[in-house]
Amino acid sequence: MHDPGLPELLLALLKHQDLRVRYQAVMAIAGNWDPRFIEPLLALFRDTHPQIRDQAAEWLCRRESTNRASAHVVLLRDLDPDVQGCALKVLSQINPTAIPRADLLRLLASPRLEVVSAALGLLQGGQSSGWAYQPSIRDLRFPAPRETIRLSSAEAAPLTTNRLTLARLMGLKVLRQNVDAQAVALTLPLLRDTNSIVRNRAFALLRTVSGRDLLQNDPAKWEQWWAANKDTFVAPRRAE
């Protein structure tokens, strides 16, 4: 429905206490765009309902100009992970090159899987893979851009300590590609991970880089091996 008089009404309804009203108001913006919606939509990044937040970000993806990227970079540094996610979604569409690398690395520690996935995709030299992307345990290969930029092991550290299991598995994939001394050091704590898949991947990585087959269920033996060999460790050829 398009009506020249609707924007004024929608500006009020976007602040309505009933989430169903707010959601319908956000949806009604589709055919009734007005620049005055920008600030109210930014405010909805803090809404309690995920569909409202997502739709607010979607309209700004389509309507924000590239010269307003700096405003979203500020929101990217907000303490609220939902605000960070909305800002990253908009930035990845209107001007991904405006996102500082340091901010993308920080977002690898996000408790939101879609944020981690999008930040990792941008760090690896491509576009965000899209907010619908949800990797499964069996599909841990992030959709790679044509020319992948490797993260260093130090840069991947936030992934290895992320509370999300899939994020830690993404981190292990980066460490497996690097197989340097820091990768080994970051892998060792994952031998005691609460998730069996993470533990198994960590053991497999260490067997590959060490050429040894120590007891898989004994992290202490691997820690002893590293303490004895870290000063003379030579990284093998990178795994592809």
Steps between C-alpha positions, in 0.01 A plus 500: 500500500636838398359816649670843523356542848634174640860602588381735773287226653774237467751722681275477804419132461869406483514594870181315599527282812340199325765312300237384249418861421868590469559209266209591272617861500849393393355286223280787379809710433558294184274710282516822698866588541589831657849616610354570843486124556880469524540597866196300624627194312841539661325512837331170416841332494437477876150355470426190706359313199755353253271529196449869563874557536572302185239681292618839621853410388365367169334830408816691590704261283286616211472869586813616682766678295866400502600833654315405819716195561682671786178519701466123477865445591420678828208262557729209417686584822188501715502261796170345391572200270165548325589858411840382376332240281258748343778751433719233341213389278450854371871570457560175313247620242559875470879524545687196634839662437416762764513239778833513687674164509542531876122516540448191287756309706325606820169371364645149472426479873132587448239270656297529177595238241379709206728785613801270534433349156460838332808649667710197405383520139595867477838438664577228249471744215142447386155633560283390786349165413155625592303503821318179419823298510495252788786247484436157641732264683545304177561806284775706655646641181425868497398612148839620381551799269694445180821634658505404865707709738639293784456609859803467722473265795500800736209654310308172526541487879153652573342216305673236709358640823154584366219335698343384172616152401487579129714809551767293676492253212546790257798606706650151481468509124707820489759348736520188284576719198775688686656215704756735656616504859222732608244272338628212712490710816139607430396143421623349826220645719243360255611149593292556813202655321152411623401392147629164375517614135721795594724270706531248216588771248761641739659157551503443123674832441771423755560153357544656158749768603698279739507176307432327829206293616483566872199392700201690370328509837803633687546876445775504762728291276454746214572790734819326612599441137451868421693616806793286387484594130363853464845664493613285207165462324511540122166547334425242230369599162167675530193282460269600215 
